[in-house]
C-alpha cells in the first residue's frame, strides 16, 4: 500500500508518495492544493500502472555488458 500526503509549505503545497514503510518514493510542490492533489494522484496512478520492478535484474544485465565489452 502506498500513502499520499499533501501539506502546506509557506506559499505552496508539497505532496509526497510513500510506501508502507514510510520510505519517500516521490515528492513535488505545486502552487495550489487542487494542483498538488492532481499531481500526487497522477504519480500514484503511474506507479501502480508500471507495477513493481524486479530488484537488480536490469543492473546485473548492464554490469555484464560492461565487463564483456558487448553493447
C-alpha positions in Angstrom: 0.0 0.0 0.0 1.2 3.5 -0.8 0.4 6.7 1.1 -0.2 10.1 -0.4 0.4 13.2 1.6 -0.4 16.9 0.8 0.6 19.7 3.2 1.0 23.4 3.1 4.6 24.8 2.9 4.9 28.5 3.0 3.1 29.8 -0.2 2.9 26.4 -1.9 1.7 22.8 -1.2 4.1 19.9 -1.0 3.0 16.4 -2.0 4.6 13.1 -1.2 4.1 9.4 -2.1 5.5 7.0 0.5 5.5 3.2 0.7 4.2 1.2 3.6 7.5 1.5 5.5 7.4 5.3 5.2 10.2 5.5 2.6 9.8 8.5 0.3 9.2 7.4 -3.3 8.3 10.7 -5.0 7.6 14.3 -4.0 6.8 17.7 -5.6 5.5 21.1 -5.0 2.5 23.0 -6.5 1.1 26.4 -6.0 -2.5 25.3 -5.3 -3.9 22.4 -3.3 -6.0 21.1 -6.2 -2.9 21.0 -8.4 -1.0 19.2 -5.7 -3.7 16.6 -5.2 -3.9 16.1 -9.0 -0.1 15.6 -9.2 0.1 13.2 -6.3 -2.8 11.0 -7.6 -1.3 11.1 -11.1 2.0 10.0 -9.8 0.4 7.2 -7.7 -1.6 6.0 -10.7 1.6 5.9 -12.9 3.5 4.0 -10.2 0.7 1.4 -9.9 0.3 1.2 -13.7 4.0 0.4 -14.1 4.0 -2.2 -11.4 6.9 -3.5 -9.3 10.2 -3.8 -10.9 12.4 -6.9 -10.2 15.3 -5.9 -7.9 18.6 -5.8 -9.6 17.5 -7.5 -12.8 18.4 -4.6 -15.1 21.5 -3.6 -13.1 23.0 -7.1 -13.5 22.4 -7.0 -17.2 24.2 -3.7 -17.5 27.2 -4.9 -15.4 27.6 -8.0 -17.6 27.7 -5.8 -20.8 30.3 -3.6 -19.3 32.6 -6.5 -18.3 32.3 -8.4 -21.6 32.5 -5.3 -23.8 29.2 -6.1 -25.6 26.7 -3.4 -26.4 
